[in-house]
């Protein structure tokens, strides 16, 4: 049974303050998320959010090879780019990044500090807020003025407007709520800044293991096929891999599938996983728990395949197919052109 469904989520709006006019003295620092090879696209969405505060936007990049990210940021119309290149910033550990950001804030008197709501931003900003003794606002998806922001609560089921009372505002930005910044005007100057001395005994970078795949990156893919616990095993995810190959799509998973050990946790989509907004999201055997919906409900078109007609996922889906995935997914894969 194929159904076209109206997308809806219960929304609670609470206004804690009234808007005020933006100050011309506002100055925003955007912490750049990158991997020493390329810029994380979520940084460009964060720059767009920063521009809603005011025109004075500075990007700060720390790492062992900052040139690629610095070049990408300087081209999108920011005021300046600060680059700190040093081996101490390998792995961008918050214990080493925080003193650098606090020092930059004191030097340039930034009124706002932003980072994308990625693993990087969620790891670093709480430490920065603590050192500055100010509150942090997480998951900001709207900016009314320099003091008033819109953010989500309860895994995205409530949207609230809040007013920041601290002199310095620290926040992570929900990238799916803002368009990415694009190249414009003359390139901004890149200024090298020295590393700030830190206590290296607190922590040091050891290593990381990255999963390589020929499929598109889950965080930026235009099409995502995602599976849940209903797939019953990791081997059955091969059905989704075959479908994704035909669709040139990334493959994701619900927390239930990750917790069950079917797939690694870097595939998890949801409140404690990746926040994505692809053009097409295909949810296979995913019930639609609030935690999962928080990570994908901003997708442009949502297709749900589930044998349970009462599954909550159908409440947010644009198209729903009530059927056995083990029958329809292979059939769909077979009918798609190579």
N, C-alpha and C positions, 0 to 999 in steps of 0.2 A: 504494500500500500504506500503510494507516494503522496506526500502532503506538502503543501506550501504553507509555511507558518509565519506568523508575525513575530518579529524579534521584540522581546520585552524583558525587562528586569525590574524588580521592585526597587524604586529609588526613594530614598529619604533625603530631603534637603533641609539643612539646618543653617540658618544665617546667624553667625556670631558677631558680625560687625557690619557696618556700612562702608561702602567704598569711599576712598579719598583720592584726591588728585595725586598723580605721580610727581615725585620730586626730581628736579633737574640735576640734583646732586647725587642721585643713585648711581652706583658703579658696581658692576657684577663681574665676579670671577667664575669662570667655567673650568672645572677640572676635566681634563681630557682623558678619555678611556681609549687606550690603544695597546697593541701587543708588541711594540718595537719593530713592527713591519708595516702595519696599516692602522688606520683610524677605525674605531668602532663607530658604525653609522649612528648609533644613539647619541653620540656627542653632537652631531649636527642638529638633531631635534632639540637638544638642550640649549644650543646657541639661539635657536628660534625663540624658545621660552625666555631666555635672558633678555632678548631685545624688547620684550613686552614690559620690562622694568625700565629700560632706558637705552640710549644709543651707545653708552660707554660699556663695552663688553670686552673683557680680557680673557684669553685662554692660557691656562698653565699646563705644561706638559712635562712630566718627569719620567725618566727611563734610561735605558742604556743606549738607545738609538732613537732619538726624538725627531730626526729630520723628516721622515715621511708624514708623521702626524702634524708637525709644525707647518709643513707646506700645505697640507689639506686645510688646516684651520685658517691660515693667513689669507686664503683665497676667498673666504666666504663673508668678508665685510666686517670683521671684528676690529676693535681699536688697536689691539696689540697682542702679541703672542710671547709668553715667557717660557723659556725652555731650560730645564735643568737636566743635564746629561751627566750621569755618574753611575758607577757600578753599584753604589749603595741603593739605588732605586730599582734594581733588578727584582722583578716580582711585585713591584709597587706595594710593598707592605705598609700598612697604616702607621706603624711605629716610626717609619722613616719619612713618609709623605706628610704626615700631620705637622711636624715642625716647619717644613718647607712652606706649607700653605699658611700657617699662622704667621710666619715671618713676612710672607708676601702681603697678607692682609694688613699688617701693621705698617708696612712700607707704603702701600698704595691706598689704604683706607677704604677697602671694598665694603659696601653695605650689604651685598648679597653674595653668597657662595653656593654654586650649583654643581651637581654632577648627575649624569644619567642614572636612572634606577636600574643599574646592572650590578653584577657581582662586585665590580670595582667600586661603584658609588656607594652601595650598601655596606661595603667593608670599611671604607675610608671616612665617610662623612660623620658617622657617630663619634669617632675619635676627635675629629676637628671641632664638632659642636661642643664636646665635653671640655676640650682645652680652652675654647673661647667662652665657656660657661653660658651657652645660649641653647635655646630649644632647636630641635631639628624637625622639619616637616617632610614626611615621606610620601611618595606617590603623588606629587603635585600634578594635576592635569588641567589646571586653569589659573591664570593670573589676572586678577581684577585691577590691581595697582601694586605699588611697591611694598605694601604692607598686608594686602589681602589676597589670599590664595584659595583655590578649590582643590580639595583632595578627597580620596576615598577612605572609607572605613568599612570594617566587617567584610573583608575580602571583596570589596567593590560593590556591595549591596547598598551602601549608604554613601551619599555624596554630601560633603559638608564644606561650608565657606568659613574660613578662620582668619583671624587677624593676628599678625605677629607683633609682639610688644618689644622684643629685643632690638637693640641698635643694629645688630648683624643678623641677617636671616640666612639660615643654612637649610638647604632642601635638595632632595632627589627628585628628578623630573621623569614622569611617565612619558617615554618617547613616543608611544602610540597616539598621544593626545596633541602632538605638535608636528607640523610639517618640517622636513629637514631643511636646514639652511643651504642655499645654493651659491655658487661663485658669483661675486658682484664687485664692481669697482676695482680699485687698485689693491694689490696685496698688502696686508699689514706687515709691519716690521717685526722680525723675530729677534728678541733680546735674550741672550744667554745670561742665566743667573747661576750663581754658585750653589753647590749643595750645602745644606745646613747640617752641622754636626749633630749626630744622634748617638744614643747609647746602643752600640751594635750588639751588646750582650743580651739585649731584650729579645731580639729575634733576628734571624738571617734566612735568606732564601736558599733552599736546598735543591729542589728540582720540581718539574711538573711533567705529567704524562698527558698528551693530547690525543684524542681519537680523530683519525683522519678518515675522510669519506669523500667519495666522488659526488655525492648529492649536495644540493645547495645548503648553505648555512641556515640552521633552524631560526636564528634570531632575525634574519633579513629576507628569508625566502618569500616569494610571492604566492606560493602554493604550499600548504602543509597538510600532510596526511598523518593523523594521530590515532593511536590505539590505546585501549583501556584493558582492565582486568578480564573483560569478556573474551579476550584472545586466548586466555588459559595457559599460554606458555610462551617462552621466548622464541621457540622454533616457529610458532604460528605468526610471529611478526614478519616472517619472510613473505607472507601474503601482502603486507603493507609495503615492504621494500619493492616488490615487483610492481605494485600499483604506482608507487611513487616514481619509479624509474620511467614508466610510461608517461607520467604527468610532469616529469622534471620537477618533482616536489621534494621538500625536506620531510623527514619523518620525526614525529614527536610522540609523547606518551603522557598518560595521566600519572598522578602520584601513586595510585593503586598499582599500576603496572610496574612502576619503578620499585616500589616497596616489595612487590612480589618477586623481584629479581629477574623480570623478563628482559629488561633493557637497562643500560647504565643511566645514572641520574643526570647526565648532561643532556638527556632527551626530555627531561621533565618540563611540562608546561603547567603553569599555575602560580598561585600566590608565593610559593616557596621554590618556584622554578623560573622558567623564562616567561617574560611578558611579550606577546607577539600580536601583530595585527596584519596578517597576510590578506591578499585579495580573496583567496579561497581557502577555507579551513574545512577539512573533511574529518569528522569525528567518528571513529569506528569502535563500537562496543564501549563507549564512554558514557557513564550514567549522567554526568553533568553536575558533579558536586560543586559547591560554591568555590572551593579552593581552586578547582580547575577552571571554572568560568572566569575567575579573576584574571587569568593569564591569556584568554583568547576571545573574550566576548566583544572586543573591538574589531574583530575580523570583518571585512566588507561583506562576505557571503559565507554562511555557515551551513554545511550539509551534515546531517546526523544519520548514521546507520546503526540501528539498535533493534533487537527483537522484542524489547519491552516497550509497548506503546505509551506507557506512563512515565518513561524515563525523563527526568528534569531537563536533559539536554534539548529535548524538543521544544521547550519553552523559549529558547534563545535561537533556535535554528531557523534559517530561511527555508530550507528544504529538509524534509524528514522521510527516511525510508525505513519502515518497520519490516525487518527481514533478518534471516540468519546470515551473518557475515561470511560464514564459511561457504555459502552458496553464491551470494551476490558479489563479493569482492573478486573472486576468480573470474566470474562472468564479466564484470566491469573491466577488469584488466585485459581480458581477451578481446573485448570489443574496442578498446582504445587503440588508435593507430600507434605504430612504433615510432 
